[in-house]
Amino acid sequence: MQGFDEVKGQLLTEGGPVSGQVINIIAPQQADDFSRYNGLAAEHGWCPVNTQTLESLLVPDVHVIGDAAYAEKLPKSAFAATCQARVCALAIHSQMHGLAVLKPEYMNVCYSLCGDNYGISVLLHYRHDAASNVIEIETLRVTPLDADDEDYRREALSAYSMFDSLVKEAFG
Ligand SMILES: Cc1cc2nc3c(=O)[nH]c(=O)nc-3n(C[C@H](O)[C@H](O)[C@H](O)COP(=O)(O)OP(=O)(O)OC[C@H]3O[C@@H](n4cnc5c(N)ncnc54)[C@H](O)[C@@H]3O)c2cc1C
């Protein structure tokens, strides 16, 4: 972004002016201060990791999970973070006991509750590619546009159920 024309309600960008009735400006995102001040973050602001173990590529024996981790192409989501936590815990266990590190499995689900008993979701499964260190999208499923009321109700129930189980797994 190069600037903002308040009178015209336009963002001035390299690609030309962009108009909008409501414009939400999101500041550049980056990993937390702790990661950046301790050498875990690269120039782009995020912490590069070995996507099989979540071990930092910059500081040996330190593992980074969650939003701070640069683990392409996993999204920055709570669900992805909990997947990373499991992969990371298992990898540390394997490393400590001299076992082979397993091929990781990643998935992500994001639910949006649009109303009472009305939910939609996006579900992705990923394939880990050790050679490129990239976690590639393998399958993508979104709530179909022609879903019926029962589908939306089930999506909403699944959202609550996922939230409860994530909280329980994290905090007991
Ligand atoms: C509006 C919004 C909607 C979202 N919706 C979804 C969704 O529907 N589904 C989904 O899966 N994800 C969703 N996300 C993303 C999800 O919230 C994040 O991906 C997730 O919280 C990342 O977890 P984290 O533990 O990596 O980081 P955080 O949740 O940010 O936790 C990091 C914690 O570390 C603390 N901290 C930082 N520095 C220090 C320090 N030096 N000492 C001690 N503590 C420190 C911070 O205060 C913070 O509590 C959403 C995010 C936003 C903003």
The ligand as an ORCA input file, in Angstrom:
! r2SCAN-3c Opt
* xyz 0 1
  C     -10.280    -13.112     14.147
  C      -9.631    -14.474     14.117
  C     -10.417    -15.596     13.851
  C      -9.843    -16.862     13.812
  N     -10.640    -17.965     13.557
  C     -10.109    -19.189     13.580
  C     -10.922    -20.359     13.366
  O     -12.114    -20.290     13.150
  N     -10.319    -21.574     13.412
  C      -8.998    -21.709     13.662
  O      -8.536    -22.859     13.707
  N      -8.191    -20.624     13.859
  C      -8.708    -19.384     13.830
  N      -7.912    -18.272     14.011
  C      -6.462    -18.441     14.123
  C      -6.050    -18.889     15.534
  O      -6.585    -17.990     16.489
  C      -4.522    -18.887     15.612
  O      -3.995    -19.593     14.510
  C      -4.047    -19.567     16.898
  O      -4.539    -18.857     18.001
  C      -2.526    -19.615     16.932
  O      -2.132    -20.168     18.161
  P      -0.704    -19.861     18.740
  O      -0.637    -20.600     20.042
  O       0.334    -20.130     17.715
  O      -0.643    -18.289     18.973
  P      -1.518    -17.396     19.950
  O      -2.916    -17.942     20.109
  O      -1.354    -16.002     19.436
  O      -0.807    -17.571     21.348
  C       0.450    -17.004     21.625
  C       0.429    -16.574     23.087
  O       1.746    -16.261     23.501
  C       1.698    -15.106     24.292
  N       3.020    -14.499     24.281
  C       3.634    -13.830     23.280
  N       4.867    -13.440     23.657
  C       5.050    -13.893     24.920
  C       6.113    -13.812     25.856
  N       7.274    -13.201     25.584
  N       5.948    -14.382     27.079
  C       4.789    -15.014     27.398
  N       3.748    -15.111     26.543
  C       3.874    -14.564     25.314
  C       0.601    -14.249     23.659
  O       0.094    -13.306     24.561
  C      -0.431    -15.326     23.313
  O      -1.318    -15.590     24.382
  C      -8.460    -16.998     14.048
  C      -7.679    -15.875     14.340
  C      -8.248    -14.621     14.359
  C      -7.379    -13.425     14.687
*
